[in-house]
Amino acid sequence: MAKGGKKAAKKAAKLFTIGYEQTPAKAVLDELEQAGVKLLVDVRAIASSRRPGFSKNQLAAGLDERGIAYLHLRGLGTPKEGREAARSGEFDRLHKIYSKHLKTPQAREELDELSALVQKSGPICILCYERDHRHCHRQWIAEIIEDRDGISTENLVAPQV
């Protein structure tokens, strides 16, 4: 019985994902707050943006105002050649590049860190740029956490500009 209870508790954990493409910072922050997110994990290789409110310090400050913590896991970001493939719409190439990247020591360590955080910290959301999670590396991160830990994932979508 205790085993089943533990498994049920694991299933209750949730991982969200969100992309901020074509979305104002306030809309993303509102979406995170409404979902009850307690920690936003930034999985961009480079945590800067031309979009107002999405560079690392601005984003962390906006989240802090809403009681949401911020963590940047750079090692889970897409390498430069993967970002170039994504911009070119070469999603199969992106997947191949990112799959290889996930085997690096830093990526494996940060994936383990994310997995542990999902298990023990309130609702967590991983953030990247692409609006459509199917065209973003965060989809593969979420799938790994789902498979590894039995976590359900929900892809949040904030209203566009």
N, C-alpha and C positions, 0 to 999 in steps of 0.2 A: 504493500500500500504506500509506504513512504516513497518508493521509487516512482510510482505513478504521480504522486503529489509533486515531486521534484520536476518531473517531465512537464506537468501542467504549468508549473511556475515558469519554466523555461519558455514555453509556448506563449506565455503572456507578454514576454519582452517584445519590443517592437523597434524596428529600425525604419526611419524615414529617409527619403532622398529628395533633393530639390535642386533645380538649376535656376539661374537668375537671368538667362538670356531674355532680352526684350521685356524685362520686368523691373519696375522701380524698387529700390531698397525697402521702402515702407511696406509695399505689398508682400515682399518675401518675409520680412520680419513679422508682419501681421499673420501670415500663413503659419509660420513656425510657432508663434504664440498660441494661435487658435488650436493647433495640433497638440499642444502641451509639451513641446520639445524643451528639454532641460540643458542639452549640450549640442552645439553645432560643431561638427567636425569637417573642417575645410580640407578637401582632398585635391586641391589644385597644386600643381608643381610650383607655380609662382602665384603667391597670394596678393596679387595686385590687379587692378582693373581700371580701365578708362571710365567705367560706369560708376557714377557717384554712389558712395556708400558701400562699395564692395571690395575696396582694398583692405588688407588685413586689419589695420588699426581702426579705420572707420567702421568696419563690420563688427569688430569686437566691441567697440563703444556702443553701437546701436543695439547689439544683443544684450549687453550688460544692463542697459536702461530697461530692458524687459525681463531681467532675471534669467537670461540664458547665457550659459558659459560658452567659451570659444576655445577650440583647439585646432591647430594646423598640423596635419600629418603630411608633410611634404613628400615623404617617401611613397605615398600612395598616389601621388600625382602622375600624370601622363608624361613620359619623356618627350623632348622636343619633336622627334620624328613622328611620334604618335599624334601630337597636336596638329602637326602639318597634315597627316593623313586624315584626321577628323575634319579639318578645314576644307580639304579637297573632296570630302564625301566618301573617302575610301575606308569604310567601316570594317571591312574584313581585314585590311592591312592594320588598322588601328588595333583590332582585337589581337592579331598576331604579335604586334609590338608590345602591347600591354601585358599579354600573357607571359611573354618572356621577362618583362620588367617585374612582374609579381614574384618571380623566382629569385630576385636579388635579396641579399640579407636585410637591407633596410626596409624594403617593401614587406617581406615576411614578418619582420619584427613589428612593424606598424599595423599590419593586419591582425596580428595577435593582440596588440594593444587595443585596437578598435573592438575586437571580439570580447575582450575582458570588460571594456567600458560598457558595451551593450548589455552584458550580463548583469553588471552591478550599478550602473548609473541610470537615472530615469530615462525617459524617451530621448533617443539620440537621432540626429539627422545628419546625413552627409551631404555636403554642398559642392557643386562644381558649376561651370558656366552653362553648358548645354541645356536648353529647356527640355528637350525630349530625352528622357533617360535611356531610350533604346539606342541613341547615338552618342552615348557617353560612357566613359570607363567606370563611373559610379555604379552602373548596372551590374558589372562583373564583381565589384567589391560586395555589393548587396547580396548577389547570388552566392558568393563564397560564405558570407556570414549566415545566410539562410540555411545552406547545406550543412555547414559545420556545426551550427548551434541550434538549429530548429527555430530560428527567429522568423517572424513574418515581416515583410517589407511593404511599405506603402510609399508610392511616389507622389509627393505633393507637387501641385502646380499652382503658382500664384498668378493672379490676373495680369495680363499683358498691359503694356503702355498704351 
